[in-house]
């Protein structure tokens, strides 16, 4: 019965697109309204409006609303393996603290803003840490110089997306050995580890 009358719900949803809606924006967020979809190549496809804290009205039939935090936020980056200039292997983990200075720049130039920030910060950490020998790496990590270099590299890349890096800091740094099984069948993996 539900599937037989499912078209009624679809029609109601479609009709609902023609009525205005509202959302309340928290002071820690901002919204990007994309207004006026057009399929004519001779005209600009849409208009973008940034909305700050308060009540935001929009017409769903012609407007998309994307709400995103803009205040200070922190993300732990995935632990990764680096190789020093003298061929020693280390794992490095860090965190990034940032805020959004230009939400339009961030949301119109990325598909997933949080993933973009994490990916760029992780590559910045890798680039900074991988440029030292083992002894130098431990020295700059202890002195805090590595944190400053990671922040500088990440900020230089993320400012193009409207993101200001407040801080980057190491959370893990340890020597490691990397073992990689290549072209192993699932049954072979168990044999290697005594399973």
C-alpha distance (Angstrom), angle and dihedral (degrees) to the residues before:
residue distance angle dihedral
X1 . . .
X2 3.80 . .
X3 3.80 93.4 .
X4 3.79 92.1 44.2
X5 3.82 91.1 56.2
X6 3.82 95.9 34.3
X7 3.80 90.2 105.4
X8 3.80 89.3 68.2
X9 3.80 90.4 62.0
X10 3.80 90.7 47.6
X11 3.79 91.3 52.4
X12 3.82 91.1 48.2
X13 3.83 90.4 50.7
X14 3.80 90.7 48.9
X15 3.82 93.0 49.6
X16 3.82 89.7 46.5
X17 3.82 89.3 62.5
X18 3.82 88.7 70.6
X19 3.83 94.5 60.6
X20 3.82 122.7 80.1
X21 3.81 119.5 -109.2
X22 3.76 133.1 -164.2
X23 3.79 138.4 -149.8
X24 3.79 132.0 -170.7
X25 3.79 113.9 -129.4
X26 3.80 118.3 -146.5
X27 3.84 114.5 -134.1
X28 3.83 88.6 -112.1
X29 3.82 91.7 60.9
X30 3.78 140.1 58.7
X31 3.78 130.5 -164.0
X32 3.76 133.5 -137.6
X33 3.80 114.0 -147.7
X34 3.80 115.1 -161.1
X35 3.79 106.1 -161.1
X36 3.76 135.9 -172.3
X37 3.77 111.4 21.5
X38 3.79 110.9 -150.7
X39 3.78 130.6 -178.7
X40 3.80 96.0 -163.3
X41 3.82 109.9 108.3
X42 3.83 92.2 -152.8
X43 3.82 92.2 63.6
X44 3.76 131.5 60.3
X45 3.80 107.1 -92.1
X46 3.79 97.8 -133.3
X47 3.78 149.3 -16.4
X48 3.81 121.5 -116.0
X49 3.82 121.8 -147.8
X50 3.81 125.9 -176.5
X51 3.81 115.0 -143.2
X52 3.81 125.1 -163.8
X53 3.82 132.4 -160.6
X54 3.79 116.5 -35.8
X55 3.78 136.7 51.9
X56 3.80 118.1 -25.4
X57 3.81 122.9 -164.4
X58 3.80 123.0 -161.3
X59 3.79 141.5 165.3
X60 3.82 108.0 -125.6
X61 3.81 93.1 -154.8
X62 3.83 92.0 65.9
X63 3.82 103.8 14.6
X64 3.79 136.9 68.8
X65 3.81 117.3 -161.1
X66 3.80 121.8 -156.3
X67 3.83 117.2 -175.5
X68 3.81 118.1 -163.8
X69 3.84 136.0 169.3
X70 3.80 114.0 -106.3
X71 3.82 103.2 178.6
X72 3.80 128.4 88.3
X73 3.80 112.1 -52.3
X74 3.79 135.1 168.6
X75 3.80 131.8 -145.2
X76 3.79 129.3 -172.1
X77 3.77 109.0 -135.2
X78 3.80 121.2 -139.4
X79 3.78 115.3 -94.5
X80 3.79 111.2 -104.7
X81 3.77 138.6 -173.8
X82 3.80 121.0 -113.9
X83 3.78 132.5 -176.3
X84 3.79 118.3 -141.6
X85 3.80 122.6 -136.9
X86 3.81 89.0 -99.0
X87 3.84 91.0 53.8
X88 3.82 99.6 -103.9
X89 3.80 117.1 143.6
X90 3.81 121.2 -131.7
X91 3.75 136.1 170.6
X92 3.76 115.2 -132.4
X93 3.77 129.5 -168.3
X94 3.77 127.8 177.8
X95 3.77 145.0 162.3
X96 3.79 131.8 -129.3
X97 3.79 126.9 -147.1
X98 3.81 115.5 -163.6
X99 3.78 146.9 148.1
X100 3.79 133.2 -148.6
X101 3.80 115.8 -111.4
X102 3.82 97.5 172.8
X103 3.80 114.6 29.3
X104 3.80 92.6 179.5
X105 3.79 91.8 56.9
X106 3.83 91.6 47.6
X107 3.79 99.6 46.1
X108 3.79 98.5 39.6
X109 3.82 94.4 49.8
X110 3.81 101.2 42.5
X111 3.78 134.6 53.0
X112 3.81 95.1 -152.9
X113 3.80 110.0 20.8
X114 3.82 96.9 -167.6
X115 3.80 93.2 49.7
X116 3.79 90.6 48.6
X117 3.81 91.6 53.5
X118 3.82 91.8 47.5
X119 3.80 94.1 46.7
X120 3.80 95.0 48.7
X121 3.82 92.1 45.0
X122 3.82 91.4 49.3
X123 3.80 91.6 52.1
X124 3.81 89.8 47.8
X125 3.81 90.2 53.5
X126 3.79 90.9 48.3
X127 3.81 92.8 48.2
X128 3.80 93.7 48.7
X129 3.81 97.3 44.5
X130 3.80 95.5 41.1
X131 3.80 93.2 58.7
X132 3.84 94.3 72.4
X133 3.76 137.9 73.1
X134 3.80 117.1 -117.6
X135 3.81 94.1 -96.4
X136 3.81 93.1 44.8
X137 3.81 91.4 47.2
X138 3.80 92.6 55.2
X139 3.81 91.0 46.3
X140 3.83 96.0 50.6
X141 3.81 90.8 42.8
X142 3.82 91.6 54.9
X143 3.81 93.5 45.0
X144 3.82 94.9 49.2
X145 3.80 92.1 -119.0
X146 3.81 91.4 118.2
X147 3.81 90.8 56.7
X148 3.81 90.1 53.4
X149 3.80 92.6 48.6
X150 3.81 92.9 48.7
X151 3.81 89.7 49.6
X152 3.80 92.4 48.5
X153 3.81 94.3 50.7
X154 3.82 93.4 44.1
X155 3.81 92.9 46.7
X156 3.82 92.5 49.9
X157 3.81 90.1 55.4
X158 3.82 100.0 36.8
X159 3.80 97.3 48.6
X160 3.83 86.3 73.5
X161 3.82 85.7 65.6
X162 3.81 96.5 47.2
X163 3.82 94.7 -100.5
X164 3.81 124.7 131.9
X165 3.81 115.1 -155.9
X166 3.80 109.8 -140.8
X167 3.80 97.2 179.9
X168 3.77 144.1 -13.6
X169 3.77 118.6 -163.5
X170 3.79 137.7 178.0
X171 3.78 116.4 -111.9
X172 3.83 98.4 171.3
X173 3.77 134.5 22.7
X174 3.79 120.4 161.3
X175 3.80 139.4 141.7
X176 3.78 114.7 -105.4
X177 3.78 145.0 172.2
X178 3.78 119.3 -127.0
X179 3.79 118.8 -143.0
X180 3.76 117.2 -173.6
X181 3.78 127.0 -176.6
X182 3.77 111.7 -150.4
X183 3.81 125.6 -161.3
X184 3.79 93.7 -5.7
X185 3.77 122.3 156.6
X186 3.82 114.7 -132.9
X187 3.80 90.2 -108.1
X188 3.81 91.4 52.3
X189 3.83 92.0 55.8
X190 3.80 90.3 61.1
X191 3.81 90.7 51.3
X192 3.81 92.0 51.2
X193 3.80 92.2 54.2
X194 3.78 95.5 39.4
X195 3.82 96.2 -102.5
